[in-house]
Amino acid sequence: MHKIILLTGISGAGKSVALNLLEDTGFTCVDNLPVRFLEEFLDHALNKGVERVAVAIDARTPDDLNDLPNVLHRLRELGLALRVIFLDASDHTLKQRYSESRRRHPLTDRLRAQGDSPSLSTCIQTERELLAPLRETEYLIDTTDLTPGQLRAWVRDIVQADRAPLVLTFESFAYKRAVPRDADLVFDVRCLPNPHYDPELRDLTGKDEAVAEWLSRFGSVQSLIDDIAQFVKRWLPLYIQDTRNYLTVAIGCTGGQHRSVYVTEQLARIFADHQPLLVRHRNQPPEQT
């Protein structure tokens, strides 16, 4: 079965890291492909027997970017198993990455040719406006506080997920690092008892048996898990009916280490029959594979 991945999103959000991962896992990769060539390229590649194709398209070729949603619609009507991954990050993070790399934003020359003297902030905002239609409809990953290793692991999980009406993702996060931009539903579990204050549990995570056993003693923990699960179960069919491809449920606690991780793992067990199901822990290192 063919696998086609389209990488897009805000410049500086990690497309190079994601594309390199796909290349390392056997995908034929093309970076910075103009939208007008996408259909022709995919037709040629598939006719030549290429099974796994990844293409990166972003604001470096902005002239025909507005036509990308229409092109994607036509490709999907042809029955192609096309998965689009949109990478985003906060403005502060993007500015920091540009400062560290000392690279110019790809829209700088274009805006300057229009008579502007664009700042980096202006370039980022213009790019967000150009890509807004895709951000609202495709699989979004917020790379704001992700390490390259985490991003590679998350992209690998998405690519390996079989095609289904809706990819359900449970994701833990730390409120002290802000709510992730890729969240569709957000639940706050900071009201639950905190293992952080037990010296023997402080350095563990919600995936460790000792922490799980400690939290399971409290009726409030199970009650909140049941309430979240019932909410998701009730409304999930309507998200599917809305022809959405993805739904990300984010669970937050203060540090993203104990309570949110445990609750996320428990919810994943409850929804284990839904496939594909992804589990992510934003503030924990990726597991070694």
Phi, psi and omega in degrees: 000137179289146171233123180238122180244128172250120176261129176213183181133192186280136180299131183095000183271354174119019182297325179296319178298314181294319182293322177297321177298316180296321177296319180293338181260016171100009178276144168278117191247140175229128181255143173061045179276126175301143184302322184296344179259357188297310182297317180296318180295314181296319178300316180295314183297314182292324177293335178274002176088013177287123186270328187232117185231136175230134182229135175253125178228130180206199187287359175292339175236072191280345189299322181246020182295329181296340182273354185301315178303321179293320178297316179298320179298316180296319180296320180291327176295335177281355178090013180286137178280080186259125177243127182252127178246121180255120180259134182222166176200163179292157179301319181299316180295318180298316179297320179297318180294320177295323178295319181289324182274342182060028177263154176272152176291141184296343179269358185303307183294322181297315180291326178294323179294339178274004177096006179268165169242078193288135169276168177298323179299319179295318179298315180297316181295319178298318180295321178300319180294320179297322188261001185306318181300325180284323183300327185277348188240347186246179184287118187257132171240122175271113184264014188310309183241026178270143170280160175305324179296319178296315180299317178299318181295319182291319178296321178300318180297317181296316182295325182282344181291131178292154180296133180208165180302326182208129174270117181262125182238130170254129188224127175269153179205169179254125178297330181293347176250012175085156179291131181296144183287344182269005183280136172263315176240135183236130178236133183261118180249021180292348179283349183279158176305143188250115178294347181304329185276359172263113184305328182285342183252348190303320184271359178270181177233174180293353176270347180280143185300322182296319178291317180300318180294321180295313182291328183292347179288339187263124179298329181297327181295310180294325180296317180292321177299315180297320180295316179297316181298317180295321178298311181297317180299321182292318188261347180303317179301328180286326175295321178294318179298331179283007179060032174284148177264340188215146173217122180249121179255114183258133181243120186242140167229187187297308186252358180065032186240317186251286190296311182295324179293315180297312181297319178299315179297320180293320178296322178298323177293319181296323184259024185300335181284345178277124179231138000279144179238127179244144179234126183227143176238101190299325185251025174235148180295149179294149177289146180285136180238000000 
